[in-house]
Amino acid sequence: MSAVPVDRESGRSRALLLVLCGTIFLEGSDVAMLAVAVPTIRADLGLSTGTAAWVMSGYVLGYAGFTLLGGRAADLLGRRRMFLVWLGVFLVFSILGGFATDGWMLVVARFVTGVAAAFMTPAAMSIITTSYPEGPRRDRALLVFAGVGAGGFTLGLVIGGLLTELGWRWVFFAPVFLAGALLLAALRLVPAEVRPERAPGGFDVVGAASAASAMLLLAYGIVRLEHGGEGLGLTLGALAAGLALVVAFVLVERRVRAPLVRLGIFRRAAMVRADVGALLFLGAFFGFQFIVTLYLQELRGWSSLRTAIALVAMGCDVVLAPTLTPRLVHRYGNGRVIFGGFLLAIVSYGLFLPVGMDWSYAAMFPSLVIAGVAFALAYGPLTIAATDSVAEEEQGLAGGLLYTFTQFGSAVGISAVTAVYGIAAADADGSPGAVLDAYRTALVVPVVMVLLGAAVSAFGLRDTGRPGGRLRGAAPVARHEVGDGVPG
């Protein structure tokens, strides 16, 4: 399924990239703004602790549960169609969330919004990878895309703090204006595409159902871990059922005439390595950010807005990703830049391990800035490696796999640090010093995750070819070029 080439004018090409980057900014900022607003929402609506937690977890459940299906749907049903339809769904349920008067309404709205993001985001990335020719311009576009997404999350923390001061419902309504503007622009700018040919064996309904069910159950089990040890049997049962459905999915895909996921794609070692690396890197990053937020708000007594402003230092990646990272990738290749990002993450999280009770912001600043630089170096090149040399008709699948791994990584990282902190805090006497020791213990989790990620990414160093960032032996895949509109 090929995209119809758009005008080669630089302005139109830049506008297309701006719209697609606006989508990932919308997704990242939406999550961050709600994270800041949840305590206020809980107090205003009188929600229980469990319901308030599920307001956040519902989004993760929908996103992680349907990203694989969403990515493949873009390939089979049309990238433009999936992008526009699900951006519209995102908009509608953001409005409904803003008008919610009870906890269950918020949870449902956030779950469906997460499902919309699961279809919308892989479609947006596959529009980039099928519209820009494989090589430096596509790489730069992906680096900008990844950097804007990360910047959206960081800036969303501050925006969320400001909007919450006006009223928490603005946290839901503000994204509606951006989503509406993006939808109108996308109708004009996203290139048309040839109607997908119907597969000889029809749509793999059984594979789609088993994949979505497996991902939902696994995501549910992982998310439950961060909600405490209650109902451990249900948590383990969900994880076991999810794994059983993964096995069933593989068996179905091996036998069906037109599989939802061609299992041979997993023979691409570079792609699998990038997906696993992204899982470990994102899990460590969000786990670290979560623990730092708890430390600043619960132990130091900082306000949500003050904490968000402090964490803006981690948002330096939004500047570095489209400026510094492309130059490093061009000179040293994806593999070395990714490995460097992991090494910087190890330094960043390691520097924060001895955090003290009265650390000044100046003492924390190096860790926060280095974490942002590490994100700028690792995440964009991981995105490139996860889609490099994948056939055009499977670009949506490659994007879906990447975002499935990153969403599960985020859930695993936050759940793991929460579980470790809970165990350490339970054994403590409740004094501030004991709580601080529990934070330090939990900080070991992101350090271990980036150490594992560095080991995984090290295997890719021997595959890095000449300077320019391409992998040795990687044959370029034909693309429909949109022109010279990629920044830089």
C-alpha positions as CSV (number, residue, x, y, z in Angstrom):
1,M,0.0,0.0,0.0
2,S,1.8,3.1,-1.2
3,A,1.2,6.7,-0.3
4,V,0.4,9.0,-3.1
5,P,3.3,11.5,-3.3
6,V,2.4,15.0,-2.1
7,D,3.8,18.2,-3.5
8,R,7.6,18.4,-3.3
9,E,7.3,22.0,-2.0
10,S,9.3,22.5,1.2
11,G,6.5,24.3,2.9
12,R,3.9,21.5,2.4
13,S,6.4,18.9,3.5
14,R,7.2,20.8,6.7
15,A,3.5,21.3,7.4
16,L,2.9,17.6,7.1
17,L,5.7,16.8,9.6
18,L,4.4,19.6,11.9
19,V,0.9,17.9,11.9
20,L,2.3,14.5,12.6
21,C,4.6,15.8,15.4
22,G,1.6,17.7,16.8
23,T,-0.1,14.4,17.2
24,I,2.7,12.8,19.3
25,F,2.9,16.1,21.3
26,L,-0.8,15.9,21.9
27,E,-0.5,12.3,23.1
28,G,2.5,13.0,25.4
29,S,1.2,16.2,26.9
30,D,-2.2,14.7,27.5
31,V,-0.8,12.0,29.7
32,A,1.4,14.4,31.6
33,M,-1.3,17.0,32.2
34,L,-3.6,14.3,33.7
35,A,-0.9,13.0,35.9
36,V,-0.6,16.4,37.6
37,A,-4.4,16.9,37.8
38,V,-5.4,13.5,39.4
39,P,-5.1,14.6,43.0
40,T,-7.4,17.6,42.4
41,I,-9.8,15.4,40.4
42,R,-9.9,12.9,43.2
43,A,-10.7,15.6,45.8
44,D,-13.3,17.3,43.7
45,L,-15.2,14.2,42.7
46,G,-14.6,12.3,45.9
47,L,-12.9,9.4,44.2
48,S,-11.5,6.4,46.1
49,T,-7.7,5.8,45.9
50,G,-8.3,2.8,43.6
51,T,-10.6,4.7,41.2
52,A,-8.1,7.6,41.0
53,A,-5.4,5.2,40.2
54,W,-7.5,3.7,37.4
55,V,-8.1,7.1,35.9
56,M,-4.4,7.0,34.9
57,S,-4.1,3.2,34.4
58,G,-7.2,3.0,32.2
59,Y,-5.3,5.0,29.5
60,V,-2.2,2.7,29.8
61,L,-4.4,-0.3,29.5
62,G,-6.1,0.9,26.3
63,Y,-2.9,2.1,24.8
64,A,-0.8,-1.0,25.5
65,G,-3.6,-3.4,24.8
66,F,-4.3,-2.2,21.3
67,T,-1.1,-0.8,19.9
68,L,0.0,-3.9,18.1
69,L,-3.5,-4.2,16.5
70,G,-3.5,-0.5,15.8
71,G,-0.2,-0.6,13.9
72,R,-1.3,-3.5,11.7
73,A,-4.6,-1.9,11.1
74,A,-2.8,1.1,9.5
75,D,-1.1,-1.3,7.0
76,L,-4.3,-3.2,6.2
77,L,-7.0,-0.6,6.4
78,G,-5.1,2.6,5.4
79,R,-2.8,4.8,7.3
80,R,-4.6,8.0,6.5
81,R,-7.9,6.6,7.4
82,M,-6.8,5.2,10.7
83,F,-5.0,8.4,11.6
84,L,-8.0,10.6,10.9
85,V,-10.6,8.4,12.4
86,W,-8.8,7.8,15.7
87,L,-7.7,11.4,16.0
88,G,-11.4,12.2,15.9
89,V,-12.1,9.5,18.6
90,F,-9.4,11.0,20.7
91,L,-11.0,14.4,20.4
92,V,-14.5,13.2,21.2
93,F,-13.6,11.3,24.3
94,S,-11.4,14.1,25.6
95,I,-14.5,16.2,25.6
96,L,-16.5,13.5,27.4
97,G,-13.8,13.2,30.0
98,G,-14.0,17.0,30.6
99,F,-17.8,16.7,31.3
100,A,-17.4,13.6,33.6
101,T,-19.2,13.7,36.9
102,D,-18.2,10.3,38.3
103,G,-15.1,8.1,38.5
104,W,-16.3,5.4,36.1
105,M,-17.0,8.0,33.4
106,L,-13.4,9.2,33.7
107,V,-12.0,5.7,33.6
108,V,-14.0,4.8,30.5
109,A,-13.1,8.1,28.7
110,R,-9.4,7.5,29.5
111,F,-9.5,3.9,28.3
112,V,-11.1,4.8,25.0
113,T,-8.6,7.7,24.6
114,G,-5.8,5.2,25.2
115,V,-7.3,2.9,22.5
116,A,-7.5,5.9,20.1
117,A,-3.8,6.7,20.8
118,A,-2.9,3.1,20.1
119,F,-4.3,3.3,16.6
120,M,-3.4,7.0,15.9
121,T,0.3,7.0,16.9
122,P,1.6,4.0,14.9
123,A,-0.4,5.4,11.9
124,A,1.3,8.8,12.3
125,M,4.8,7.2,12.5
126,S,4.1,4.9,9.5
127,I,3.0,7.9,7.5
128,I,6.4,9.4,8.1
129,T,8.3,6.2,7.2
130,T,6.3,5.7,4.0
131,S,6.3,9.4,2.9
132,Y,10.0,10.2,3.4
133,P,12.7,8.2,1.6
134,E,14.8,5.9,3.7
135,G,18.0,7.7,4.6
136,P,19.0,10.9,6.3
137,R,15.8,12.8,5.7
138,R,13.6,10.1,7.0
139,D,15.9,9.6,10.0
140,R,15.8,13.3,10.8
141,A,12.0,13.3,10.6
142,L,11.8,10.4,13.0
143,L,14.2,12.1,15.4
144,V,12.1,15.2,15.3
145,F,9.0,13.1,15.9
146,A,10.5,11.3,18.9
147,G,11.9,14.5,20.4
148,V,8.6,16.4,20.1
149,G,6.8,13.4,21.8
150,A,9.2,13.5,24.7
151,G,9.0,17.3,24.9
152,G,5.2,17.1,25.0
153,F,5.4,14.9,28.1
154,T,7.8,17.2,29.9
155,L,6.0,20.4,28.9
156,G,2.7,18.8,29.7
157,L,3.7,18.6,33.3
158,V,4.0,22.4,33.5
159,I,0.9,23.0,31.4
160,G,-1.1,20.6,33.5
161,G,0.0,22.4,36.7
162,L,-1.1,25.8,35.2
163,L,-4.4,24.4,33.9
164,T,-5.3,22.6,37.1
165,E,-5.1,26.0,38.8
166,L,-7.8,27.2,36.5
167,G,-9.9,24.0,37.0
168,W,-9.1,20.4,36.3
169,R,-11.6,20.1,33.5
170,W,-9.4,22.3,31.4
171,V,-6.8,19.5,31.4
172,F,-9.4,17.6,29.2
173,F,-10.7,20.5,27.2
174,A,-7.3,22.0,26.3
175,P,-6.2,19.0,24.1
176,V,-9.5,19.3,22.3
177,F,-8.5,22.6,20.7
178,L,-5.1,21.1,19.6
179,A,-6.7,17.9,18.4
180,G,-9.3,19.9,16.4
181,A,-6.7,22.0,14.7
182,L,-4.6,18.9,13.9
183,L,-7.6,17.1,12.4
184,L,-8.5,20.0,10.1
185,A,-4.9,20.4,9.0
186,A,-4.5,16.6,8.5
187,L,-7.5,16.4,6.2
188,R,-5.7,18.7,3.8
189,L,-2.0,17.7,4.3
190,V,-1.9,13.9,5.0
191,P,-1.3,12.4,1.6
192,A,-3.9,10.1,-0.1
193,E,-3.0,6.5,-0.6
194,V,-3.9,3.7,-2.9
195,R,-6.8,1.6,-1.5
196,P,-5.3,-1.4,0.3
197,E,-5.8,-4.7,-1.5
198,R,-8.0,-7.2,0.4
199,A,-5.8,-10.2,1.5
200,P,-6.7,-13.5,-0.2
201,G,-7.5,-15.1,3.2
202,G,-9.6,-12.2,4.5
203,F,-8.9,-10.3,7.7
204,D,-7.4,-12.4,10.5
205,V,-10.2,-11.9,13.0
206,V,-9.1,-14.7,15.3
207,G,-5.5,-13.4,15.3
208,A,-6.7,-9.9,16.0
209,A,-8.9,-11.0,18.9
210,S,-6.2,-13.2,20.5
211,A,-3.6,-10.4,20.1
212,A,-5.8,-7.7,21.7
213,S,-6.9,-10.0,24.5
214,A,-3.4,-11.1,25.3
215,M,-2.1,-7.5,25.3
216,L,-5.0,-6.3,27.5
217,L,-4.5,-9.1,30.0
218,L,-0.8,-8.6,30.2
219,A,-1.1,-4.9,30.6
220,Y,-3.8,-5.3,33.2
221,G,-1.6,-7.7,35.2
222,I,1.4,-5.3,35.0
223,V,-0.7,-2.3,35.9
224,R,-2.2,-4.1,38.9
225,L,1.3,-4.6,40.4
226,E,1.6,-0.9,41.0
227,H,-1.7,-0.8,42.8
228,G,-0.4,-2.9,45.7
229,G,-0.3,-6.5,46.7
230,E,-4.1,-6.9,47.2
231,G,-5.6,-9.5,44.9
232,L,-2.3,-11.1,44.0
233,G,-4.1,-14.1,42.7
234,L,-6.1,-12.1,40.2
235,T,-2.9,-10.3,39.0
236,L,-1.0,-13.6,38.5
237,G,-4.0,-15.1,36.8
238,A,-4.2,-12.2,34.4
239,L,-0.5,-12.5,33.5
240,A,-0.8,-16.3,33.1
241,A,-3.9,-15.9,30.9
242,G,-2.2,-13.2,28.8
243,L,0.9,-15.4,28.2
244,A,-1.4,-18.4,27.3
245,L,-3.1,-16.2,24.7
246,V,0.3,-15.1,23.3
247,V,1.0,-18.8,22.7
248,A,-2.4,-19.2,21.1
249,F,-1.8,-16.1,18.9
250,V,1.5,-17.5,17.7
251,L,-0.2,-20.8,16.8
252,V,-3.0,-19.0,15.0
253,E,-0.5,-16.9,13.0
254,R,1.5,-19.9,11.9
255,R,-1.6,-21.5,10.4
256,V,-3.8,-18.7,9.0
257,R,-3.5,-17.9,5.3
258,A,-3.3,-14.1,5.8
259,P,-1.8,-13.6,9.3
260,L,-2.3,-10.4,11.2
261,V,1.4,-10.5,12.0
262,R,3.9,-12.2,9.8
263,L,6.1,-14.0,12.3
264,G,9.1,-13.8,10.1
265,I,9.4,-10.1,10.9
266,F,10.9,-11.1,14.3
267,R,13.9,-12.5,12.4
268,R,15.1,-8.9,12.0
269,A,17.6,-8.9,14.9
270,A,18.1,-5.1,14.7
271,M,14.4,-4.4,15.0
272,V,13.9,-6.8,17.9
273,R,17.0,-5.4,19.6
274,A,15.6,-1.8,19.2
275,D,12.2,-2.8,20.6
276,V,13.7,-4.5,23.6
277,G,16.1,-1.6,24.1
278,A,13.1,0.9,23.9
279,L,11.2,-1.2,26.5
280,L,14.2,-1.0,29.0
281,F,15.0,2.6,28.3
282,L,11.5,4.0,28.6
283,G,10.8,1.8,31.6
284,A,13.9,3.1,33.4
285,F,13.2,6.7,32.3
286,F,9.6,6.8,33.6
287,G,10.4,4.8,36.7
288,F,13.2,7.3,37.5
289,Q,10.9,10.3,36.9
290,F,8.1,8.7,39.0
291,I,10.4,8.2,42.0
292,V,11.9,11.7,41.7
293,T,8.4,13.1,41.6
294,L,7.5,11.2,44.8
295,Y,10.7,12.4,46.5
296,L,10.0,16.0,45.7
297,Q,6.3,16.1,46.5
298,E,5.9,13.7,49.4
299,L,9.2,13.9,51.2
300,R,10.3,17.5,50.3
301,G,6.7,18.9,50.2
302,W,7.0,20.6,46.9
303,S,3.8,21.6,45.0
304,S,2.8,19.9,41.8
305,L,3.6,23.0,39.8
306,R,7.0,23.5,41.4
307,T,7.9,19.9,40.8
308,A,6.8,20.1,37.2
309,I,9.0,23.2,36.6
310,A,11.9,21.4,38.2
311,L,11.5,18.5,35.9
312,V,11.5,20.8,32.8
313,A,15.3,20.3,32.8
314,M,14.7,16.8,31.5
315,G,12.9,18.3,28.5
316,C,16.2,19.5,26.9
317,D,15.8,16.5,24.6
318,V,13.1,18.4,22.6
319,V,15.9,20.8,21.5
320,L,18.7,18.2,21.2
321,A,16.8,15.5,19.4
322,P,16.4,17.4,16.1
323,T,19.7,19.3,16.3
324,L,22.5,17.3,18.0
325,T,21.3,13.8,17.6
326,P,21.1,13.8,13.7
327,R,24.7,15.0,13.5
328,L,25.9,12.2,15.9
329,V,23.9,9.6,14.0
330,H,25.4,10.8,10.7
331,R,28.9,10.6,12.1
332,Y,28.8,7.5,14.3
333,G,25.7,5.5,13.3
334,N,22.6,4.6,15.2
335,G,24.2,1.8,17.3
336,R,26.9,3.9,18.9
337,V,24.6,6.8,19.6
338,I,22.0,4.5,21.2
339,F,24.7,2.9,23.3
340,G,26.0,6.3,24.3
341,G,22.4,7.2,25.4
342,F,22.3,4.2,27.7
343,L,25.7,5.0,29.2
344,L,24.5,8.6,30.0
345,A,21.3,7.2,31.5
346,I,23.4,4.9,33.8
347,V,25.4,8.0,34.9
348,S,22.3,10.1,35.4
349,Y,20.4,7.6,37.6
350,G,23.5,6.6,39.4
351,L,24.2,10.2,40.4
352,F,20.8,10.4,42.0
353,L,21.2,7.2,44.1
354,P,22.8,8.9,47.1
355,V,20.0,11.6,47.2
356,G,19.8,13.3,50.5
357,M,17.1,14.7,52.7
358,D,17.9,18.3,52.0
359,W,19.5,18.2,48.5
360,S,19.4,21.6,46.7
361,Y,18.1,21.8,43.2
362,A,21.6,22.4,42.0
363,A,22.6,19.0,43.4
364,M,19.7,17.3,41.4
365,F,20.2,19.3,38.2
366,P,23.0,17.3,36.7
367,S,21.0,14.1,37.0
368,L,17.9,15.7,35.4
369,V,19.8,17.3,32.5
370,I,21.9,14.2,31.8
371,A,18.7,12.1,31.8
372,G,17.2,14.5,29.1
373,V,20.4,14.3,27.0
374,A,20.3,10.5,27.3
375,F,16.7,10.4,26.1
376,A,17.7,12.6,23.1
377,L,20.5,10.3,22.1
378,A,18.7,7.0,22.6
379,Y,15.0,7.2,21.8
380,G,15.1,8.7,18.4
381,P,17.8,6.3,17.0
382,L,15.9,3.4,18.6
383,T,12.8,4.6,16.6
384,I,14.9,4.6,13.4
385,A,16.4,1.2,14.1
386,A,12.9,-0.3,14.8
387,T,11.7,0.7,11.4
388,D,14.9,0.6,9.3
389,S,14.6,-1.5,6.1
390,V,11.2,-2.9,7.0
391,A,9.0,-3.3,3.9
392,E,6.6,-0.5,3.3
393,E,3.6,-2.8,3.7
394,E,4.7,-3.6,7.2
395,Q,5.7,-0.2,8.4
396,G,2.6,0.1,10.5
397,L,3.3,-3.2,12.1
398,A,6.9,-2.1,12.9
399,G,5.5,1.1,14.5
400,G,2.9,-0.9,16.4
401,L,5.5,-3.3,17.8
402,L,7.7,-0.4,18.9
403,Y,4.9,1.4,20.7
404,T,3.7,-1.9,22.2
405,F,7.2,-2.4,23.7
406,T,7.5,1.2,24.9
407,Q,4.1,1.2,26.5
408,F,4.8,-2.1,28.3
409,G,8.2,-0.7,29.2
410,S,6.6,2.4,30.8
411,A,4.1,0.2,32.7
412,V,6.8,-2.2,33.9
413,G,9.2,0.6,35.0
414,I,6.6,2.4,37.1
415,S,5.1,-0.8,38.5
416,A,8.6,-2.2,39.4
417,V,9.7,0.9,41.2
418,T,6.3,1.2,43.0
419,A,6.5,-2.5,44.1
420,V,10.1,-2.1,45.3
421,Y,9.3,1.1,47.1
422,G,6.3,-0.4,48.7
423,I,8.2,-3.4,50.0
424,A,11.1,-1.2,51.3
425,A,8.6,1.3,52.9
426,A,6.7,-1.5,54.6
427,D,9.8,-2.6,56.4
428,A,10.6,0.9,57.5
429,D,9.6,2.7,60.7
430,G,7.9,5.5,58.8
431,S,10.5,8.1,59.7
432,P,11.6,10.5,57.0
433,G,15.0,8.8,56.9
434,A,13.5,5.4,56.4
435,V,11.3,6.8,53.6
436,L,14.3,8.3,52.0
437,D,16.0,4.9,52.1
438,A,13.0,3.3,50.4
439,Y,13.3,5.9,47.6
440,R,17.0,5.0,47.2
441,T,16.2,1.3,47.1
442,A,13.5,1.9,44.4
443,L,16.1,4.0,42.3
444,V,18.1,0.8,41.9
445,V,15.4,-0.4,39.5
446,P,16.0,2.1,36.7
447,V,19.7,1.7,37.1
448,V,19.4,-2.1,36.5
449,M,17.1,-1.5,33.5
450,V,19.5,0.8,31.7
451,L,22.4,-1.6,32.5
452,L,20.4,-4.4,30.8
453,G,19.6,-2.0,28.0
454,A,23.2,-1.1,27.5
455,A,24.1,-4.8,27.3
456,V,21.4,-5.4,24.7
457,S,22.4,-2.4,22.6
458,A,26.1,-3.3,22.7
459,F,25.3,-6.3,20.5
460,G,24.3,-3.8,17.7
461,L,27.7,-2.0,17.7
462,R,29.2,-4.5,15.4
463,D,26.4,-3.9,12.9
464,T,27.0,-0.2,12.6
465,G,28.4,0.5,9.2
466,R,30.2,3.5,7.9
467,P,29.4,7.0,9.3
468,G,26.0,8.0,8.1
469,G,24.0,5.9,10.5
470,R,22.9,3.1,8.1
471,L,23.4,-0.5,9.0
472,R,25.9,-2.5,7.1
473,G,24.1,-4.5,4.4
474,A,20.8,-2.7,4.8
475,A,19.3,-2.3,1.4
476,P,17.2,0.8,0.9
477,V,13.5,0.4,0.4
478,A,11.8,2.5,-2.2
479,R,9.7,5.3,-0.7
480,H,7.5,8.0,-2.1
481,E,9.5,11.2,-1.3
482,V,7.7,14.2,0.0
483,G,10.5,16.6,-0.8
484,D,13.1,18.5,1.1
485,G,10.9,19.8,3.9
486,V,12.5,18.0,6.8
487,P,14.1,20.6,9.1
488,G,17.8,20.8,9.0
